[in-house]
């Protein structure tokens, strides 16, 4: 199987684009990630990740309609490609294989303060 390289943040961004489906644009992706992960996301880091994912062929962008509230500028929407879905499946399967290979003694470890 081909290796698909996804960083942790790229994986989160790609999953979030899939969740938002037809409503995936910069601000909506940022808000969704922040609400689901309880972590702050800079718009610059997000834009960089979206650009990288598009260059890899995992995302495709398109322009929405122009709106007055955006001074006539259209929103830039993102959609997952079939290659992006395959990359996510590969990443999920690899993580599941690694979890399955972990000895039960490690899985039974407990954190105590």
Residue frames relative to the residue before (quaternion, step in Angstrom):
aa qw qx qy qz dx dy dz
X 1.0000 0.0000 0.0000 0.0000 0.00 0.00 0.00
X 0.5344 -0.6294 0.4709 0.3108 3.56 -1.05 0.79
X 0.3869 -0.7099 0.5340 0.2473 3.57 -1.05 0.70
X 0.1544 -0.7697 0.6172 0.0529 3.51 -0.93 1.00
X 0.2079 -0.8006 0.5521 0.1044 3.55 -0.65 1.08
X 0.0865 0.7662 -0.6276 0.1074 3.51 -0.74 1.18
X 0.3293 -0.7048 0.5914 0.2122 3.55 -0.86 0.95
X 0.6859 -0.4911 0.3329 0.4214 3.57 -1.24 0.37
X 0.6898 0.4605 -0.2935 0.4753 3.60 0.86 -0.89
X 0.6126 0.5397 -0.3482 0.4607 3.60 1.03 -0.72
X 0.6342 0.5289 -0.3238 0.4618 3.57 1.00 -0.82
X 0.6511 0.5074 -0.3088 0.4726 3.58 0.94 -0.89
X 0.6550 0.5079 -0.3105 0.4654 3.60 0.93 -0.90
X 0.6750 0.4978 -0.2981 0.4558 3.59 0.85 -0.94
X 0.6417 0.5082 -0.3173 0.4788 3.59 0.99 -0.80
X 0.6625 0.5129 -0.3035 0.4538 3.57 0.97 -0.86
X 0.6102 0.5249 -0.3505 0.4788 3.59 1.03 -0.71
X 0.6450 0.5154 -0.3160 0.4675 3.59 1.01 -0.77
X 0.6435 0.5238 -0.3149 0.4608 3.57 1.00 -0.84
X 0.7316 0.4324 -0.2380 0.4702 3.59 0.86 -0.98
X 0.1903 -0.8385 0.4859 0.1566 3.55 1.29 -0.43
X 0.8579 -0.0218 0.0353 0.5122 3.63 -0.48 -1.11
X 0.6856 0.4592 -0.2773 0.4922 3.62 1.27 -0.14
X 0.4390 0.7197 -0.4381 0.3120 3.59 1.21 0.40
X 0.2564 0.7062 -0.6237 0.2157 3.55 -0.40 1.29
X 0.8034 -0.3761 0.1681 0.4298 3.58 -1.24 0.44
X 0.7451 0.4115 -0.2398 0.4669 3.58 0.57 -1.14
X 0.6668 0.4964 -0.3213 0.4536 3.62 0.92 -0.81
X 0.6239 0.5216 -0.3352 0.4758 3.59 1.08 -0.72
X 0.6429 0.5334 -0.3110 0.4531 3.59 0.92 -0.93
X 0.6854 0.4866 -0.2831 0.4619 3.59 0.83 -1.00
X 0.6581 0.5156 -0.3094 0.4532 3.58 0.95 -0.88
X 0.6490 0.5016 -0.3194 0.4745 3.59 0.93 -0.86
X 0.6718 0.5056 -0.3039 0.4479 3.57 0.85 -0.93
X 0.6902 0.4724 -0.2980 0.4600 3.59 0.91 -0.81
X 0.7116 0.4559 -0.2675 0.4629 3.61 1.00 -0.72
X 0.7722 0.3514 -0.1852 0.4960 3.60 1.06 -0.68
X 0.3060 -0.7718 0.4942 0.2577 3.57 1.27 -0.28
X 0.5904 0.5128 -0.4046 0.4741 3.54 0.96 0.93
X 0.5111 -0.6531 0.4735 0.2968 3.53 -1.16 0.67
X 0.1404 -0.7806 0.6065 0.0556 3.57 -1.04 0.84
X 0.3073 -0.7371 0.5668 0.2025 3.57 -0.79 0.98
X 0.5445 -0.6313 0.4403 0.3334 3.56 -1.01 0.80
X 0.6118 0.5625 -0.3447 0.4365 3.59 1.11 -0.65
X 0.6595 0.4925 -0.2987 0.4831 3.58 0.94 -0.91
X 0.6426 0.5232 -0.3191 0.4600 3.56 1.00 -0.81
X 0.6677 0.4984 -0.3051 0.4611 3.59 0.86 -0.94
X 0.6283 0.5301 -0.3293 0.4646 3.59 1.03 -0.76
X 0.6684 0.4917 -0.2975 0.4722 3.58 0.92 -0.91
X 0.6433 0.5186 -0.3279 0.4579 3.61 0.94 -0.84
X 0.6485 0.5173 -0.3127 0.4627 3.58 0.98 -0.85
X 0.6577 0.5072 -0.3061 0.4653 3.59 0.94 -0.92
X 0.6668 0.5033 -0.3040 0.4580 3.58 0.92 -0.91
X 0.6384 0.5053 -0.3251 0.4810 3.57 1.07 -0.68
X 0.6463 0.5179 -0.3183 0.4612 3.61 0.99 -0.80
X 0.6633 0.4924 -0.2944 0.4806 3.58 1.10 -0.68
X 0.5005 -0.6639 0.4155 0.3689 3.58 1.25 -0.31
X 0.4929 0.6783 -0.4154 0.3528 3.59 1.28 0.20
X 0.7609 0.2013 -0.1205 0.6050 3.56 1.25 -0.48
X 0.1548 -0.7341 0.6515 0.1130 3.49 -1.34 0.43
X 0.1987 -0.7899 0.5681 0.1176 3.59 -0.91 0.86
X 0.0073 -0.7690 0.6391 0.0062 3.51 -1.29 0.48
X 0.4731 -0.6778 0.4909 0.2752 3.53 -1.20 0.56
X 0.3534 -0.7100 0.5733 0.2058 3.52 -1.12 0.82
X 0.7204 -0.4071 0.3199 0.4615 3.54 -1.26 -0.32
X 0.5125 -0.6100 0.5044 0.3329 3.54 -1.21 0.56
X 0.0989 -0.7981 0.5930 0.0405 3.56 -1.05 0.79
X 0.5748 -0.5933 0.4401 0.3520 3.55 -1.18 0.58
X 0.6393 0.5469 -0.3346 0.4245 3.58 0.99 -0.79
X 0.7215 0.3599 -0.2319 0.5442 3.60 1.22 -0.38
X 0.5296 -0.6652 0.3822 0.3620 3.60 1.20 0.59
X 0.7319 -0.4503 0.2270 0.4582 3.55 1.01 0.84
X 0.5526 0.6005 -0.4041 0.4131 3.59 1.27 -0.03
X 0.3950 -0.7140 0.5199 0.2529 3.59 -0.98 0.78
X 0.4961 -0.6029 0.5219 0.3436 3.57 -1.22 0.50
X 0.3218 -0.7080 0.5908 0.2149 3.54 -1.22 0.58
X 0.1556 -0.8062 0.5695 0.0380 3.55 -0.49 1.27
X 0.2189 -0.7606 0.5987 0.1232 3.53 -1.27 0.50
X 0.0469 -0.7633 0.6429 0.0424 3.53 -1.20 0.66
X 0.5059 -0.6380 0.4953 0.3028 3.51 -1.17 0.69
X 0.3187 -0.7211 0.5803 0.2043 3.57 -1.10 0.73
X 0.6711 -0.4618 0.3757 0.4418 3.57 -1.30 0.13
X 0.6261 0.5279 -0.3312 0.4686 3.58 1.07 -0.72
X 0.6333 0.5284 -0.3224 0.4646 3.58 1.04 -0.75
X 0.6374 0.5121 -0.3184 0.4796 3.57 1.01 -0.80
X 0.6465 0.5154 -0.3134 0.4672 3.58 0.99 -0.83
X 0.6351 0.5241 -0.3249 0.4652 3.60 1.01 -0.80
X 0.6527 0.5000 -0.3127 0.4756 3.59 0.99 -0.80
X 0.6460 0.5120 -0.3212 0.4662 3.60 0.95 -0.82
X 0.6310 0.5275 -0.3260 0.4661 3.58 0.99 -0.84
X 0.6696 0.5033 -0.2913 0.4620 3.58 0.89 -0.97
X 0.6475 0.5106 -0.3115 0.4723 3.60 0.95 -0.89
X 0.6839 0.4928 -0.2949 0.4500 3.58 0.84 -0.96
X 0.6334 0.5225 -0.3284 0.4669 3.58 1.01 -0.79
X 0.6554 0.5011 -0.3147 0.4694 3.59 0.91 -0.88
X 0.6537 0.5124 -0.3148 0.4594 3.61 0.95 -0.84
X 0.6359 0.5174 -0.3273 0.4699 3.61 1.03 -0.77
X 0.6593 0.5030 -0.3086 0.4659 3.58 0.96 -0.82
X 0.6383 0.5092 -0.3249 0.4771 3.60 0.99 -0.79
X 0.6672 0.5077 -0.3014 0.4542 3.58 0.93 -0.88
X 0.6795 0.4952 -0.2911 0.4564 3.61 1.10 -0.60
X 0.5369 0.6377 -0.4063 0.3741 3.59 1.22 -0.24
X 0.4840 -0.6718 0.4713 0.3038 3.62 -0.86 0.91
X 0.5958 -0.5975 0.4036 0.3537 3.56 -1.08 0.72
X 0.5909 0.5767 -0.3758 0.4208 3.62 1.09 -0.60
X 0.6458 0.4924 -0.3155 0.4908 3.58 1.10 -0.65
X 0.6590 0.5197 -0.3052 0.4499 3.58 0.96 -0.85
X 0.6866 0.4825 -0.2816 0.4652 3.60 1.17 -0.54
X 0.4144 0.7096 -0.4794 0.3082 3.61 1.20 0.00
X 0.1539 -0.7759 0.6080 0.0678 3.56 -1.05 0.82
X 0.3606 -0.7104 0.5665 0.2106 3.53 -1.10 0.77
X 0.0204 0.7877 -0.6154 0.0168 3.54 -0.90 0.89
X 0.4469 -0.7080 0.4936 0.2354 3.52 -1.07 0.80
